[in-house]
Amino acid sequence: MKPSEILEHKLLLRLVADCAESERIGYRPSYFRRMIAECGAKGACIQVIMARRLPEGFSKLCELGRLDLTAERAVLDGEWRGLFGPAVLQMARRRLRQFGRADLIP
């Protein structure tokens, strides 16, 4: 496995755990899981973070007070951060700050 593939696999494990916790607290991230299956962990995160409209999952997790379970938080938190370009990381930071969760930005 290439180093980038190992990092993406670690990211996938993080996203799977975050999806399981999301379900435990009452939000079913079905669309995001489908995106992961179709685009991979990295591709799904990029699509969600760079979407023109605020993703429904982000809104729901915000309502539940769990923005720590968002793709925005996941891409910023971990050794896989290097998989993402500056625009994706900047948008993730911007969105978390916009919703009052700068504390989630490492």
KOLLOKOL-130129 format. One record per residue: residue in three letters; y, z, x of N, C-alpha, C in turn. Coordinates in steps of 0.1 Angstrom, whole numbers. Layout:
N
   rest    n.py    n.pz    n.px   ca.py   ca.pz   ca.px    c.py    c.pz    c.px
    ALA       Y       Z       X       Y       Z       X       Y       Z       X
...
END
This chain:
106
   rest    n.py    n.pz    n.px   ca.py   ca.pz   ca.px    c.py    c.pz    c.px
    MET     -12       0       8       0       0       0      13       0       9
    LYS      22      -8       5      35      -8      12      43       5       9
    PRO      52       9      17      60      21      15      67      20       1
    SER      72       9      -2      80       7     -15      70       9     -27
    GLU      58       4     -25      48       6     -36      44      21     -38
    ILE      43      28     -27      40      42     -27      51      49     -35
    LEU      64      46     -31      75      52     -37      76      49     -52
    GLU      73      37     -56      73      33     -70      62      41     -78
    HIS      51      42     -71      40      50     -78      44      64     -80
    LYS      51      70     -70      56      84     -72      66      85     -83
    LEU      74      75     -84      84      74     -95      77      73    -108
    LEU      66      65    -109      59      63    -121      53      77    -125
    LEU      47      84    -116      42      98    -119      53     107    -125
    ARG      64     106    -119      76     114    -124      79     110    -138
    LEU      80      97    -141      84      92    -154      73      96    -164
    VAL      60      95    -161      50      99    -170      51     113    -173
    ALA      53     122    -164      55     136    -166      67     139    -175
    ASP      78     132    -173      90     133    -181      88     129    -195
    CYS      80     118    -197      77     113    -210      68     123    -218
    ALA      59     129    -211      50     140    -217      59     152    -221
    GLU      68     156    -213      77     167    -216      86     163    -228
    SER      90     151    -228      99     146    -239      91     147    -252
    GLU      79     143    -252      70     144    -264      68     159    -268
    ARG      66     168    -258      65     182    -261      76     188    -269
    ILE      89     183    -266     101     188    -272     105     181    -284
    GLY      97     171    -288     100     164    -301     105     150    -300
    TYR     106     144    -289     111     130    -288      99     122    -282
    ARG      96     111    -289      86     102    -285      92      89    -278
    PRO      91      88    -265      97      77    -258      88      64    -258
    SER      84      60    -270      75      48    -271      80      36    -264
    TYR      93      33    -267      99      20    -262     100      21    -247
    PHE     103      33    -241     104      34    -227      91      33    -220
    ARG      80      38    -226      67      37    -221      62      22    -221
    ARG      66      15    -232      63       1    -232      70      -7    -221
    MET      82      -3    -219      90      -9    -208      83      -7    -194
    ILE      79       5    -192      72       9    -180      59       0    -178
    ALA      52      -1    -189      39      -9    -189      43     -24    -186
    GLU      53     -29    -191      57     -43    -190      64     -46    -177
    CYS      73     -37    -173      82     -40    -161      80     -32    -149
    GLY      71     -22    -150      69     -12    -139      80      -1    -140
    ALA      77       9    -133      86      21    -133     100      17    -128
    LYS     101      10    -117     115       6    -112     122      -3    -122
    GLY     115     -13    -127     121     -23    -136     126     -16    -149
    ALA     118      -7    -154     121       0    -167     134       8    -164
    CYS     134      15    -153     146      24    -151     159      15    -149
    ILE     158       4    -142     169      -5    -141     174     -10    -154
    GLN     165     -15    -163     169     -20    -176     176      -9    -184
    VAL     170       3    -184     176      13    -193     190      17    -187
    ILE     191      19    -174     203      24    -168     214      13    -169
    MET     211       1    -167     221     -10    -167     224     -16    -181
    ALA     217     -11    -191     219     -16    -205     234     -14    -209
    ARG     239     -24    -216     253     -24    -220     256     -13    -230
    ARG     246     -10    -239     247       0    -249     239      12    -244
    LEU     244      24    -248     237      36    -245     223      36    -251
    PRO     213      38    -243     199      37    -249     197      49    -258
    GLU     189      46    -269     186      56    -279     179      68    -273
    GLY     170      66    -263     163      77    -257     173      86    -250
    PHE     183      81    -243     193      89    -237     200      98    -247
    SER     204      91    -258     211      99    -269     203     110    -275
    LYS     190     107    -277     181     117    -283     179     129    -273
    LEU     177     125    -260     175     136    -251     188     144    -249
    CYS     199     138    -250     212     145    -250     213     155    -262
    GLU     209     150    -274     209     159    -285     200     171    -283
    LEU     189     169    -276     179     179    -274     183     188    -262
    GLY     194     184    -255     198     192    -243     189     190    -231
    ARG     183     178    -230     174     176    -219     176     163    -212
    LEU     189     162    -207     192     150    -199     184     150    -186
    ASP     178     161    -182     170     161    -170     158     153    -171
    LEU     155     148    -183     143     140    -186     146     125    -186
    THR     158     121    -183     163     107    -185     159      99    -172
    ALA     159      86    -174     157      77    -162     169      79    -152
    GLU     181      82    -158     193      84    -149     190      95    -139
    ARG     185     106    -144     182     117    -136     171     114    -126
    ALA     160     107    -131     149     105    -123     152      96    -111
    VAL     160      86    -113     163      77    -101     172      84     -91
    LEU     180      94     -95     188     101     -85     181     112     -78
    ASP     170     116     -84     163     128     -79     149     124     -73
    GLY     149     123     -60     136     120     -54     137     110     -42
    GLU     127     109     -35     126     100     -24     127      86     -27
    TRP     124      82     -40     124      69     -45     138      63     -47
    ARG     149      71     -45     162      67     -48     166      54     -40
    GLY     159      52     -29     162      40     -20     156      28     -27
    LEU     148      29     -37     144      17     -44     155      10     -52
    PHE     166      17     -55     176      12     -64     189       9     -56
    GLY     195      -2     -61     208      -6     -55     219       3     -59
    PRO     230       2     -52     242      10     -54     247      10     -69
    ALA     247      -2     -75     252      -3     -89     244       5     -98
    VAL     231       5     -97     222      13    -105     224      28    -103
    LEU     225      32     -91     228      47     -88     241      51     -93
    GLN     251      42     -91     265      45     -96     265      47    -111
    MET     258      38    -118     258      39    -133     251      51    -137
    ALA     240      55    -131     233      67    -134     242      79    -132
    ARG     249      80    -121     258      91    -119     269      91    -130
    ARG     275      80    -132     285      79    -142     281      84    -156
    ARG     269      79    -160     264      83    -173     262      98    -174
    LEU     256     104    -164     254     119    -164     267     126    -164
    ARG     277     122    -156     290     128    -156     297     127    -170
    GLN     296     115    -175     302     112    -188     297     122    -199
    PHE     284     126    -198     279     135    -208     278     150    -203
    GLY     287     152    -193     289     166    -189     277     172    -181
    ARG     269     164    -174     258     169    -167     259     165    -152
    ALA     271     167    -146     272     164    -132     263     173    -124
    ASP     259     185    -129     250     194    -122     236     188    -120
    LEU     233     177    -126     220     170    -124     221     160    -113
    ILE     233     158    -107     234     148     -97     233     155     -83
    PRO     222     151     -76     220     157     -62     231     154     -53
END
